[in-house]
Amino acid sequence: MKAAVFCGALLLSMAVMAKDGPSYQSGTLKEMNSVECGFEQKSAKGLMGEIVGTDDSHSKTKKTFCQEYVLETNHVVYHIRPREEKHPALLPVGEKALFRMKKDLMVLKVPEGDDKERVYDVVAALPMQANDSSAAMGSAPRRVRRFRAGLLTVAALITARAQRPRFCPARSPDAARP
């Protein structure tokens, strides 16, 4: 009897664990840009022109633009474009977004918006850069940090000496020459 209760509890816990949804990472939508993503070409040639074979080379070419969002996480900056080209949703810039990677696509949802999952193409993924040079130096060993600090000091001295105006006192004509 105890074994049956234990097995039932084990199966129930496994079912609950299997029900967990996908795990999301969080980031902030920093900006939205309109970028050129191709051309739309309309030909003036109709069905009758195709059949008869008239040579009408008049065509209208128009640039098409797509939305490109910048999604910033703790470690990576993603540039993403909506997969849906006809009616892409407008996302709120400056808001938090939850996302997960599904093969080579990004599935993104904005909790403050309609909380609907949308699919995006990842155009670029760049590692986060440290803006502060002291933060970048903080990860290096102590002797490397001291060496870099010494180089920076020497470089500052050389630059200051090169920018200093040179003063040469004018010799008077009646001064004795050696």
C-alpha positions as CSV (number, residue, x, y, z in Angstrom):
1,M,0.0,0.0,0.0
2,K,2.8,2.4,0.9
3,A,4.6,1.6,-2.4
4,A,1.4,2.4,-4.4
5,V,1.0,5.8,-2.6
6,F,4.7,6.5,-3.2
7,C,4.4,5.7,-6.9
8,G,1.2,7.8,-7.3
9,A,2.9,10.7,-5.6
10,L,6.0,10.3,-7.8
11,L,3.8,10.2,-11.0
12,L,1.9,13.2,-9.9
13,S,5.1,15.2,-9.2
14,M,6.4,14.2,-12.6
15,A,3.3,15.4,-14.3
16,V,3.5,18.7,-12.5
17,M,7.1,19.1,-13.5
18,A,6.3,18.4,-17.1
19,K,3.6,21.1,-17.1
20,D,6.1,23.9,-16.5
21,G,6.0,26.3,-19.4
22,P,9.1,27.6,-21.3
23,S,11.5,29.6,-19.3
24,Y,12.0,33.2,-20.5
25,Q,14.9,35.6,-20.3
26,S,14.2,39.3,-19.7
27,G,15.5,42.4,-21.5
28,T,14.6,46.0,-22.3
29,L,13.4,47.3,-25.7
30,K,15.8,50.2,-26.1
31,E,14.9,51.6,-29.5
32,M,13.1,51.0,-32.8
33,N,14.6,51.9,-36.2
34,S,13.2,51.7,-39.7
35,V,15.7,49.9,-41.9
36,E,15.7,49.1,-45.6
37,C,14.9,45.4,-46.0
38,G,14.3,45.0,-49.8
39,F,12.5,46.2,-52.9
40,E,9.0,45.9,-54.1
41,Q,8.7,45.7,-57.9
42,K,5.5,46.1,-59.8
43,S,5.5,45.4,-63.5
44,A,3.3,47.2,-66.0
45,K,3.1,44.1,-68.1
46,G,-0.3,42.5,-67.9
47,L,-1.7,39.1,-68.8
48,M,-2.4,40.0,-72.4
49,G,1.1,41.5,-72.8
50,E,2.6,38.2,-71.6
51,I,0.5,36.2,-74.1
52,V,1.1,38.5,-77.1
53,G,4.7,39.1,-76.1
54,T,4.8,42.9,-76.1
55,D,8.0,44.3,-74.7
56,D,6.9,46.8,-72.1
57,S,9.9,47.2,-69.8
58,H,8.1,49.8,-67.6
59,S,8.2,48.7,-64.0
60,K,7.9,50.5,-60.7
61,T,10.5,49.7,-58.0
62,K,9.9,50.9,-54.5
63,K,12.1,50.4,-51.4
64,T,10.5,48.6,-48.5
65,F,11.3,49.4,-44.9
66,C,11.1,47.1,-41.8
67,Q,11.0,47.7,-38.1
68,E,14.2,46.7,-36.3
69,Y,14.2,46.7,-32.5
70,V,17.2,46.8,-30.1
71,L,16.7,44.4,-27.2
72,E,19.2,44.8,-24.4
73,T,19.8,42.1,-21.8
74,N,22.5,41.9,-19.1
75,H,25.1,40.3,-21.4
76,V,23.9,40.6,-25.0
77,V,22.4,43.3,-27.3
78,Y,20.0,41.8,-29.9
79,H,18.9,43.5,-33.1
80,I,15.6,41.8,-34.1
81,R,13.1,42.2,-36.9
82,P,9.5,40.9,-36.9
83,R,8.9,37.7,-38.9
84,E,5.5,38.9,-40.0
85,E,6.0,41.4,-42.8
86,K,2.4,42.4,-43.6
87,H,1.2,43.6,-40.2
88,P,3.9,43.7,-37.6
89,A,2.9,44.7,-34.1
90,L,4.3,48.0,-32.7
91,L,6.2,47.3,-29.5
92,P,6.5,49.8,-26.6
93,V,10.1,51.1,-26.5
94,G,11.6,51.4,-23.0
95,E,9.5,48.5,-21.6
96,K,10.6,45.2,-20.2
97,A,10.2,42.2,-22.6
98,L,10.4,38.5,-22.0
99,F,11.9,36.3,-24.7
100,R,13.1,32.8,-25.4
101,M,15.1,31.3,-28.3
102,K,13.4,28.7,-30.4
103,K,16.0,27.3,-32.9
104,D,17.2,30.3,-34.8
105,L,14.2,32.5,-34.0
106,M,13.3,34.7,-31.0
107,V,9.9,34.4,-29.4
108,L,9.1,37.6,-27.6
109,K,6.3,38.9,-25.4
110,V,5.7,42.2,-23.6
111,P,3.9,41.8,-20.3
112,E,2.9,45.4,-20.2
113,G,1.3,45.1,-23.7
114,D,-1.1,42.4,-24.8
115,D,1.2,39.6,-23.5
116,K,1.0,37.8,-26.8
117,E,4.0,35.8,-28.1
118,R,5.4,37.0,-31.4
119,V,8.2,35.6,-33.5
120,Y,11.3,37.7,-34.6
121,D,14.4,37.1,-36.6
122,V,17.6,37.8,-34.9
123,V,19.6,40.1,-37.2
124,A,22.6,40.6,-34.9
125,A,23.7,39.7,-31.4
126,L,26.5,41.7,-29.9
127,P,28.1,41.2,-26.4
128,M,27.6,44.0,-23.9
129,Q,30.5,46.4,-23.8
130,A,31.7,47.9,-20.5
131,N,31.7,51.7,-20.8
132,D,34.0,52.3,-17.8
133,S,37.6,51.5,-18.4
134,S,38.1,50.8,-14.7
135,A,35.4,48.1,-14.8
136,A,37.2,46.5,-17.7
137,M,40.4,46.6,-15.8
138,G,38.8,45.1,-12.7
139,S,38.6,41.7,-14.3
140,A,42.3,41.5,-15.1
141,P,44.9,40.2,-12.6
142,R,46.5,42.8,-10.3
143,R,49.9,42.9,-12.0
144,V,48.2,43.5,-15.4
145,R,46.1,46.3,-13.9
146,R,49.2,47.9,-12.5
147,F,51.0,47.6,-15.8
148,R,48.1,49.2,-17.7
149,A,47.9,52.0,-15.2
150,G,51.6,52.6,-15.6
151,L,51.2,52.7,-19.4
152,L,48.3,55.2,-19.1
153,T,50.4,57.4,-16.8
154,V,53.4,57.4,-19.2
155,A,51.1,58.1,-22.2
156,A,49.6,61.0,-20.3
157,L,53.1,62.5,-19.5
158,I,54.2,62.1,-23.1
159,T,51.1,63.8,-24.4
160,A,51.4,66.6,-21.9
161,R,55.1,67.2,-22.7
162,A,54.3,67.2,-26.5
163,Q,51.5,69.8,-26.0
164,R,53.6,72.1,-23.8
165,P,54.9,75.1,-25.6
166,R,58.7,75.3,-25.8
167,F,60.2,78.4,-24.4
168,C,63.5,79.5,-25.8
169,P,64.8,82.8,-24.4
170,A,65.9,85.1,-27.1
171,R,69.6,85.8,-27.1
172,S,70.6,89.4,-26.9
173,P,73.0,90.5,-29.6
174,D,75.5,91.8,-27.1
175,A,75.6,88.6,-25.0
176,A,79.0,87.0,-25.0
177,R,79.3,83.9,-26.9
178,P,81.5,81.1,-25.5
